[in-house]
Amino acid sequence: MKKKLTVLLAALLLLTACGGGGANNGNNGNNGNNGNNAGGDAAAGDTIKFGGIIPKTGDVAVYGTTTENGIKLAIDEINENGGIDGKQVEYVSYDDKGDPTEAVNIYGKLMDDGVNAIIGAITSKPTLAVAGSAVADGIPMITPTGTQADITEGKPNVFRACFTDPYQGVLLATYAKETLDAKTAAVLRNNSSDYSMGLADQFVETAKENGIEIVADEGYSDADNDFKAQLTNISAENPDVLVIPDYYEKIALITVQARQVGLTSTFLGGDGWDGVAKTLDESDYKDIENSYFTNHFSLEDTDQKVKDFIATYSDKYGEDPSAFAALGYDAVYILKEAIESAGSLDPEAVTDALKAVKVEGVTGSLTFDENNNPIKAGTIIKIENGEYKFDSVVNPGAK
């Protein structure tokens, strides 16, 4: 998931304040944990405190920065509109550097700070590292962007705003059946990648349930760069669609070779496709023309809620929001809805309300399943002339 973000790191790291009233930024000693407090002007006893576990330095800082921008925007909006049940929201966050051990240390600090809910972490391993502690303490926790399946499994008070990697297989199979009217499908998967395997397995399962015949299921390893043998086997079956669940570096190689061996199938993929066009020479754009991939969010979505979010975010931060920013924004509003529904800050009451929450977010309409994973709409992106165009929204949970 993290490979798909295409914002400029240098520009993002210059954004050290969320702007607007009630924001207070501090530095906590020499441990590298930069604290950020939003809504700090509110009177004691009249606040609700959210705690963030965010990578602000290190290799994944770019993801933390953009996600936190979305978090802060939502909190500022909520406070400007009267808060949650009349209480202002205070936000404090610290830098986990994308490291599980740092994340655990930060979790302890946030508990000492008396937070009412945890937002984070951003990447999967730090999120998983603190999830068990959150369960032991009973505090509501929501990761905006941690996709690893076992983050929420068996953890009644741990939730996520993003869909899991396997869920993208559900979205693709639904789109293949309902929109493309596919009768046959093939899969080319990376056997070395949990991301690829999870998505592929779920696509195959859901496609079969939808009456799509799987005519080929081929694999490769991370070290492979020549895929023509597998693609030739697939070409012989002439599937309506070919699902290639991997990241854009591999996709750029596979799609060109697929056309070279004569494959004419429509290509489908997960959010790892985001970035494939920039990897290809313009002369190869034809090889990915009219391909489709899933994503959490599109800047071209015409939904008014999405348009308003994009406009407000762009005005505040001087750039377009990423999918990570949108998920951070939605995570805050999910907590708001649950707290208002619970009518209390009691952790158990908020957790119960989260399980029953229904939210119309900028990344789609959302409810939670039995494992606290979102049942939500996914955005389908179509590639045209090397550009990513909003195609449609797929919502398998809609009845």
N, C-alpha and C positions, 0 to 999 in steps of 0.2 A: 504493500500500500504506500509506503513512504516514498517509493521511487517516482510516483506520479506527479508530485507537486512541482509546479513550474513557475514559482515566483523567485525573485532575485534575493539571495541571502543577504547581500550587502545592504540593500535598501531596507530589508526587514529589520536587520539588527540595529539600524539607526532609530527605530521606533521604540523609545524607552519609556514613553508615557502614553496613557490612553487618552489624555486630553479631557477637557471639560471640568466641571466643578467636582469637588469632593474626591479628587485623586491624590494619593500621597505615595511616593516611591521612596524606598529606603534600601540600604545595603546592610546586611546582617553579618558583620565581622569579616573574617578572611576565609570563610568556608565556601565562598562562591555562590551562596544562596541569596539572590536578589529578591527582596520582598516587595510586593506591590499591593497597596491598599486602595480599593475603590470605595467611595462612599464613607470615608473615614470621619467626615464631619458630623455624622448622625449621633444623636445623644445616646449615652450608654443606656442599655435596656430597651432601646427602640430599634435595634438592629437585628438582622439575620446575617450570620457570617458564613460565607462559602470559602473553602480553602482549595487552592490550586497546586497541583504537582506538575510542573511545566519545565521542559528542557529549554533553558535560556542561553546556555553556552554548550560547546561541543558539536559533534557531527550532526545532531538532529535538531539544533537550535532553530533552524528555519521553520520546522513544523510546529514547534512550541510557540514561536513568536506569532505566527499567523493565527493559530488556534486561540491564543490568549487575546489577540485583538478582537476576535469574535465574541469571546466571553465578556470582555470589558464593555464592548458595545451594548450587549444585551443588558448588562447590569446598569449601565448608565441610563438606558432607555427606561428600565423598570423603575429606577429611583426617580427619574424625571416625571414619571406618571404615578407617583404615590407609593411606590415600593410594593411589597408583598403583604397583604392584609394590614396596610398602613405602616409597616416597618421598612426602613431603608435597608438595603443590602450592602454589607461590607465584604470586600474581597481581599484576601491576602494569599500570595503565592510565593513559592520558592523554587530554586533551580535544581532539578534532579540530574542535569547533564545527560539525560537519556540512560542513566545508570541505575540498575535495580537497587543496589545498596544505598545510593544517595536517596532514592525514592522512599525507601523504608525509613531512613533518618528524617526526611521531610515529613512523612506521615506522622511520626511521633511529635514533631514540632507543631504541626497543625492541630493535633489533638490537645497539646498544651495550650494552644491559642484559643481553644474552645469553639472550634468551627462546628456548624450544624450539618454540613454536608461537604463531601470531597468531590472536586471536579478534577479528574485525571486518573492515571497519568495519560500521556499522549501516545507513546509507543507501547507495544504489547508487553515486553518483558518487565519494565518497571511497573506497569499496571498490575500484572499478575503477582509481582513481588509484594505489593501492598494489599491486594484484595483479601488475602487470608486474615490480615490484621483488622481490616474493616469489618469482616464478618465477626471476628471475636469481640470487637467493640460495639457492633450493631449500628454503626453510623452509615447513613445512606451515602453511596458512592456511585458516580457515573463517569465513565471514560468517554470523551467525545469521539475518540479515534482509535482505540485499541481493538484490533480485529481478531486476535487469536481466540479460537473457539472456547477454550477452557477458562478464560478470564471470568466468566459469569456462571459457569456450570457448578451447581451445588452451592452457590453463594447467594442466599436469598435477598441480600440488600445491596448487591453489586449489579449495576446496569451499564448499558452502553448506548450511545446515540447513533453510532455508525452500524451499518449492516456487516455481518461477518463475511469472510471470504467465501465460504461455501454458499451463503445465501445468494451471491451473485450468480451461481449456477442455476438457482431457482428463477431468478430474473431473466436470464438468457433463454432458458428453456420455455418460459412463459412467452417471451417475445417471439421466439422462433415459431411457436405454435400459433399464437393469436394474431400476430402481425405479418410474419413472413410466410405463414401457412406451410411451414416445412414438413415434409413427410419423412425425410431421411437426414441423418446427421452423422458426422465423424468428429473425433476428438484427437488432437495432437497435444500431449501433455508432457511437462517436465517432471520426470520421476524423482528428481532431486529436490523438488520444491514443495513444501507443505501448502503454500498458496495455490500452486497449480493443481496439485493432487486433490485438495479439498474442493476447489471450484469444479474441476472436471468430474469428480465422483458425484457431486450433487447435480450437475447438469445431466449426467447420464440417467440418474435415478428419476429426476423430474421429467426429463424428455420421454422416457419410457412410459411414465404415468400419463403423459399427454398424448400418447399414441405415436410418438416419433420413433422410427426405427434407427438404432445405432448400427451403422454398417461398417465402421472401422474405429478402432481405439488404439492409437500408436503412441509410443513414448520415446524420450531421449533424456540425456543427462546434461547437467550444467556445462560440462566441458565440450559438448558437441557444437559444431558450427555448420555441419553439412547434414541437411535433413531430407535430401532428395530421395533416399530409399523409402523412408516412411511416407513422404508425400506422393511418391509414385504408387505405393500401395493404396493410399486413400483415393487418388485420382481414378484408379480402376473401378472404384465403387460409385463414383460420381455423386457424392452426397449433395443435398440442397444447401446445407450449411456445414462449415468446418469451424469448430470451437478450438481456439488456441489460447489457453489461459496462462499467460506468462507476462514478464515485464518487457517494456518496449524495445530494449536492446535486442533480445531474441526475436521479438515479433518482426523487427525490421529485416532480419535475415530470413526468417521462415516465409514471410509473405512474398518476398521477391522470388525465392526458390520455388514456391508453390505455383506461381504463374509460369515460371520457366518450364515446369514439368507438365503444364497444360491444365492445371486445376482451375475450374471456373466457379467453384462454390462461393457463396457469400461467407465472408469471414466474420466471426463473432469472438469477443474477448471480454475480459474483466477490466477493472480500473487500472491495471498495470499497463494497458495500451496507451494511456495518456502520456504523450511525448513521442510516439512513434514517428509522427510526421517530421519532426525536427531532426530525426536520426537518418532519414532518407534523403537522397538527392531528389530534386524536384522531378527529374525524369522518371523516378520510380513511384511517384504519387499514384499513377494509374493502377499499381498493384494493390493498393489499399483502398481504392475508390469504392464507395458504397459499402464499406465495412462498418460494423457497429460494435460499440463497447459500452459497458455499464459504468456509471459514475454516481457520485452522491449528489451532484449539483451541476447546474449549467448556467453560465452567464447569459445565455440566450433564452432561458425559461421565461415565458410570457405571463406566468402567474403574478398577480399584483403584489403578493407578499414577498416574492423573490425579487421583483423589480425594486420594491421599496428598500429591502435589505441591501441590495447592490448599491443603490443611490446613496443611502445613509453611510454605508461602510466606505465607499469611495470618497465621499465628502470628508469624512473624518480622518482617513489614513492616506489619502492621495493615491490610491491604487485599487484595482479590482480585488474583491475577496476571492480566496481560494476555497476549495471544498472543505479544507480543515477549518477555516474561519467560520464557514457556515455551520459545521458540526459543533464547534465550540459555542456558537450563538444559540443553536437549538438546545444544547445540553442545559443551559441556564434556564431557558423557558420551560423545559421539561420539569426541572426542579420547582420552578415557580408554580406551575400547574398542580404539582403534587402537594406542595405545602398549603396552597389555598384550598385544595380539596380536603386535605387532612384537617384543616382548621387548627393546626397545632404544629409545634416543632418537635414533638415527641418522635424519636427516631423510628420506632416501630410503626407509628401511625403514618409517617411520611413514606416509609418503605411500602406499606400496604397500599397507599395512594399511588405510588409509582407503578405498582403492578397493574393498576386499573386505569392508568392515565391514557388519555386520548389527546394527541397534540397535532395541530396542523403546522408543521415547521417549514423552514425554507429548504430543507433537504427532503421534504415529503411528509405525508401524513403518517402517524406513528402510533402503534400500541406495542405492548411487550408480550412475548411468548412465555412459556413456562420456565425458560432459562434466562429470562430478563434480557433477551435479545430483541431488537426492534423488528416488528412486522411492519414494513414500511415500503413506500414507493421507491423505486430506483429510476434514475435518469438514464435514458438511452441516448448516446452520442453517435451521430453519423459523420463519417469522414467524407468530405467533398473537396476536391482540389487541394488536398493537404490541410484543410481547415476542419475544425471540430464544430459541428452544427448540432444544435438541440433537435432531437428527433421526436421524443415522446417520453411519457412517464409510464412506467409499468408498476402496478401494485397488485401482487398476487393475493394480498390479504383482503382486497376489496371484494365485497359480495354484491 
